Amino acid sequence: MSDWIERLPQAARDFVAGRRLDEVECILADIAGVARGKAMPASKFARQERFYLPNSIFLQTITGEWADNPAGAFTEPDMILTPDFSTATAAPWTADWTLQVIHDAYDQQGKPVPIAPRNVLKRVVGLYRERGWTPVVAPEMEFFLVARNIDPNQPIIPPMGRTGRRAAAKQAYSMSAVDEYGKVIDDIYDFAEAQGFEIDGILQEGGAGQVEINLNHGDPVALADEIFYFKRLIREAALRHDCFATFMAKPIEGEPGSAMHLHHSIIDRATGRNIFSDEKGAETPAFLHFIAGMQKHLPAAIALLAPYVNSYRRYVPDFAAPINLEWGRDNRTTGLRVPISSPEARRVENRLAGMDCNPYLGIAASLACGYLGLIEGENPRGECLGDAYMSSQDELPYNLGDALDIMADSTPMRGVLGEDFTAVYESVKRNEYKEFLQVISPWEREHLLLNV
């Protein structure tokens, strides 16, 4: 691996040019999207082509507990982790010169580990490619900047702005609201530039201290890698300025939640054309089939798009979150929106995913629904032309337990994502849900202690 520096993306080579590289962080995402791995001296990284971690990291819950292994014996065999040099990027917030490199997970027979989230997404993208299609995604990331919270018993509150006031709510698209925490935004831009990431835009969302970052469209795996990196980048920028960045779906009571809207289009590899538009620029049957697949199969994907008990606090009326499977052109009240675009850029926006989801799994689940629609060839129900918030349809699960039941009962979803993966995912999430149900909340103590 003596020539490994030459295999890095340009931004990473620029970062280390003329400097002594100190450390390389060898990482991959677990089920929650948390970075797991090892940090090692750059000199050691240069001498090895792989390293090892037990596959049990994919059985760890968000609380650090261990879920039951659906495969049986808990022997923790080692996986072989190999670097994907195309993902190498700077860690510009560290005190020394450090690179991060995402690794792919293989078993000891050289096969991709089916329960690794990045491999799950690669599996779904592979199904598209077998049909001659290339899926394209464009994510939107919403998150909150909040005051430091070191006591979980205390509510989360907005951060202090440069004016000495707390960030205000109901200021969507306000430039002055963004300026309140402009130094954090400046560091986000600087870190992103050092890492070679292109931000399409940053704007103020409707919540107090809520920000949205849009990314350019591209390859699903590459964009999932960017979101994985961006979450860490944004947290580090916030910490520099005495606040936290949170990607919880609903961190502040009474405020909107944070979504990860996903725009989808599909390219025919043979022609290079968007299969959602015909030669005259009109919508194609494939476009409608994709939407139909979303409507039919999204209930079975919600457990991956809304992976925590807190996720379902976002699915409430009157807080700008879609709680329906309606579709409409330029209609933000629908769960499935068709934005205004040229025929070449015709796409479907899935507005159901929360920002708390693992980006690899959220994108994989969303693409899985569209893929099934393209294969099944059904048509969606009629377009919603009014306020979809008023829809009487009750098609989505509204708690994690019900979402897991629907996923487990869906043979098509399990088939696309992989049986081994869905079994492990269900085990991890059942464990988390069980832990949550043992917690007594302040609401219960306030209203039930002396009144029932």
N, C-alpha and C positions, 0 to 999 in steps of 0.2 A: 504493500500500500504506500510505497514511498512517493508515488505521484498523485496521492489522493487530493492534494490541494488543487491540482489542475482539473479535478472532476467536480469542483464545487460551482454553484451558480455565481454569476459575476458579482452580485452584491456581497456574498460571503468572501470572495477573493479580495474585493476592495477593502473589506473590513479588516482583514489580516495582513494586507499588503504593507511591507516595511515594518511589521511588528512581530514580536515573539508570541505566538499563540500559547496560552497557558493551559487551557482546559477544554475538553469536549464533553458535552452532556449527551449521553446516548439514551434516547427516550422513545416511548410509545404510549398510546392512550389506553387506559383501562376502560371498563364498562361505563364508568361515570364520565370519562373524558379527562380524568386526572392524569398528568404526566408521571409515568413510572420509568425507572431505569437506573442508570449508573453514571456518575461523573468520573472522569479519569484524566490524568495528565495527557496533553496532546501528544507527547512523545510515545506514550504507551498506545494510544489510539492508532497511531501511525504504524504500529508493528502488528496489529491484529485485524482480522477480517470479520470477526463475530464476537459476541459474548452471550452469556446465558442468564436466563431468569426462569423461575418456576412458573408453570402455567396457572398456578393458584392465584396470581394477581388478578385474574379475571373473575374470581369468586369473591373478591373483597367488596363489601358494601361501602356506601358513602360514609358510614360511621366507623369504618375500620374493622367491623366484624366479618366473619367468614360464613358464606352461604353453603348449604349442602351441595355436594358435587353430584349432579344428576347422572354422571357417568359411573358412579359407584365409588370405589376405593379412592381415598384422598392421599395419593402417593406423591403428588407435586413433582412430576417429571420436568426436567429442564426443557425450555424452548431454545431454539437457536435464533438469535437476533442479528440481522445483517443490516448494515446502514444503507439507506436510500440517499445517496449523495445529492440528489436533486432537491432535497428538503433542507440541506444545510443552511443555517442562517445564524446571524449574530445574536448574542444575548447582551445588548448594549448597556443594560442597567447594572451589570456586575462590576466589581472592583478591579477585576483583571480582564484579560482578553479571552473571551469564551465563545465557542460556537455550540449550537444545538443541532443535533441530527436525529431525525425520526428514523426508527428501525422497523423493519418488517419481521414478523414472527413466523417461524417455520418449526415443524416438529422434527424429531430426530431422523425421520425418513425423507426430509426435504420437502414436505408438503405444507402449504399454508395452514397455519392454525385457524380452524374455522370459527373460533369464538373471539378472535382478536377483532375489535371494531373496524380497524382499517381494512382488514381482509374481508369483512362482511360487505363493506362498501365496494371493494374491488370485485367481489362476487357479483353484486347487482349490476355494476357497470359492465362486467363481462357478459352477462345475459343480454344486455342491449347490443353489445358488439357482435355477438353470435348472430344477431338478426341484421347486421349491417348498419346499425345505428350508433351514433355518438351522442350521449346525453350531455347537455350543457346546463349549468346552474349559475344563479347569481344570488348570493345571500345578502340579507339585511340583518344587522346585529343591533339589538337594543339592550341597553344596560343602564343601571343607576350608579351615579356617584353619591355616596352617602357618608355621613359623619362616622368616624371610627366607632365601632361597637365591640367592646370587649366583654360585655355582660349579656349573654343570650336571653336573660330575663327582661332586658330593657328593649323597648321598641326601637326599630331602625328609624333614623330621622335624616332629613336632607343635610348636605354639607354646608358649611359656612362659605359664602362667596366673598369676592374681593371687596364688596361694599360693606362687609361686616354683617350682612343679613343672610338668613338661610335661603337656599335656592327655592324659587317659587314654582308652584305648579301652574298648569293651564297656560303655558307659554310656548306652545308648539311653534316651531320655525322661528322663534325669536332669536336674533343675533345677540342682543344684549344679555339674554339668559345664558347663552353659551359663553359669553365673555366673562361671566361671573366666575367660572372655573377655567379660564383660558390657559393658565399655565399647565394644567393637566392635559388639555387638548394639544398644546404645543409639544409636550413630551411624547404624546401618542404619535403625532406626525413625525417627530424626530426618530423615535424608535422604529416606526414602520419604514421610514426611508433607509435606516441603517440595515434593516432586515430584508430590504428589497420588495416590500409590499406596496401595492398601489391602492390608495383609498379613493373611491369614487366620490365620496362626499360625507360630511359630518353635519348633523343637524340636531337641534333641540327637539325632543319629543314632548308629549303632553304631561308627563309626570315631573315632580320636583326633583331636579338633578338627573333627569332621564335623557340619555343621549342615543342617537342612532348613527351607525357607521354603515355605509353601503360599499360593497366590493364589486369589482367588475366581473362580468360573466366569464366562465371558463370551465375547465375540467373538474368534475365533482370531487375526485380525490385530492387534487391540488388545492381546491377551495376549502375542503374540510381541513386539510393541513394548515391553511392560513388561519382559519377560525380557531383551531386548536392553539396555534401560536398567539393569535391576537388576544385571546382571553388572558394569557399570562402577561403579555405586553401591556394591556390596559390596566391590569391589577398593579403592575410595577409602577406605571406612570402615576396612578392614584396615590400609592404609598409614598411617593416622593413629596407629596403635597398634603400630607396629614389627613387623608381620607381613604375610604375603601371604594373599590369598584365591585359591584355585585351583579351576577347574571342570574340570580334567583328569578323565577317567573313572576312572583308577586312579593316583593320585599317590604313594601310599605302599605299599611292598611289605608284604604280610601283612595289610593293612587292606581293608575293603570298598571298593567303587567308588562313584562318585557318579552317580545316575540323574536323569533328568528324566521322572518318571511323568506320563502324559497321560491325563486323564479325558475321555471323549467322550460327548456325547448329541446328538440331532438333533431340532429343533423343526419341526413342520409349520407353515408360515407362514399357511396358510388357517385353521387351527383353533387355533394357539398351543399345541398339545399335543406332548408328547414322543412321537415315533413308536416308541420302544422299549416303550411301555405302551399297552394298549387302554383302552376306557372303563371296564372293570371293574378296571383296575390290573394285569392280567396281562401277561406278556411277549408281545411280538408276533413274527410272522415276521421283520419288519425287524430286530429286535434280534438274532435268530440269524443273519440274512444278514450283518449288520455284522461279527459275530464271525467268520463263515466267511471274509469278505473279508480280515480280519486274518490268519487262519491261512494263507490261500492266498498272499497277496501280500507279507506282511512280509519274507520272505527277500529280495525284490527291493528292499525299502526300507532294509535294514540299512546299506547304504553311506552313507545320509544320517543314520540314527539313531546310527551308530557310525562317525564319519568319519575316524578316525585310527588308526594302528597301536596306539597305547596303548588305544584303545577296547576292543579285544578281550581285553585283560588283565582286564577286568571280567567277561567271560563265562566264568567258571570255577566249578566246583562248590563248594558249601559257603561261599560268601561273600555270601549273601543276594541274589544277582543271578539273574534268570530266564534260563535257557538253554534255553527250550522255547517251543512255540506252543500249549501246553495252555490251556484256559480253565476257570474255576471260580468259584463264588459264594463270596465272602469267603475266598478261598484265596490267600495271598501267595506260595505256591511256584509259581504259574502265571504265565506271561508275560502272560496276558490275564485280568485279575481283574474280577469283578463285585462292587463294594462293596455293603454293606448300605445301603439307601436307601428312600425312599418311591417309589411308582410315578412321580411327577412328576420325580423326580431320578434315575431308573434310568439307569445309564451303564456304559461299558466302560472299564477302566483299562489302558492299554498300558504295561507295565513294562519294555520293552526299550530305550527311548531312553536314551542317555547324556547327562549334563549338558554334555558337550563339543560337542554338536551345535549347529549354527546353529538358533536357535529357530524362525525362519521355515520352514526346510527340514525340521526335525524334525516340526513340526506338520503341514506340508503333506504329507509322506510318510505319516504316520500316518493323516491324514484320507483320503488317496488310497486306502489299503488298504480302509478302511471303505466308501468310495464305490463302489469296484469290487464289493465284496460286495453292496451294496444293488442294484446294477444287474444283477449276475449271478444273484442270487436263490437261491444255494446254501445248504445247511445245514452247520454245523460238525460235527466229530466229537463224540462224547459228552463230557459234562462230566467233568473230572478231579476225583474225590472224595478222592484221597489226596495223597501227597507228590509233586508234579510234578518236584521236583529229582531224583527217582529214575527219571524217564522215560527210556526207551531211545531215544526219537525223536532223530534227528540231522538236523534240518531247517534249522538256521541256519548261515551261513558263520562261520568262526572266525578269519578274517583279512581284511584290507582288499582284497587282490587278488581273493579268491573273491567277496566281496560286490560288487565292481565288475563282475565277470563276470556275476553273476546279474542285477544291475540292467540291464546292457547287453543281456541276452538277453530282458528282459521287455517285450514290446510294449505290454501294458496300462499298466505303470508309466510308460514313456516317453510314452505317449499322454496320460496325465493330467497329468504334470509338465511336459511339453513337450519335443519332440525337441531343440530348440536348447539348452535348459537342461541336459538330461541329457548331451549331448555335451560341453558345457563343463565340467560337474561331473566327468565321468569323466576328462577331460584333466588337470584340476587335481589330482585325487586320484591318478592314475597317476604324475604327476610327483612328488608327495610320497612315494608308496610307493617309487619308484625311488631317491629320495634316501635314504630310511631304510635300504634294503637295502645301501647303500654304507657304512654306519656299523658299525664293529666295536665290540661291546659289552664291558663289563667281564666278563660271564659267559664270553664266548668267550676272552678273554685268560686268565682264571683257569683254566679247565678244558681248554682246547685247546692253549695255548701249548707246554706241555712234556709233554702226555700222549698226543697223537695222532701 
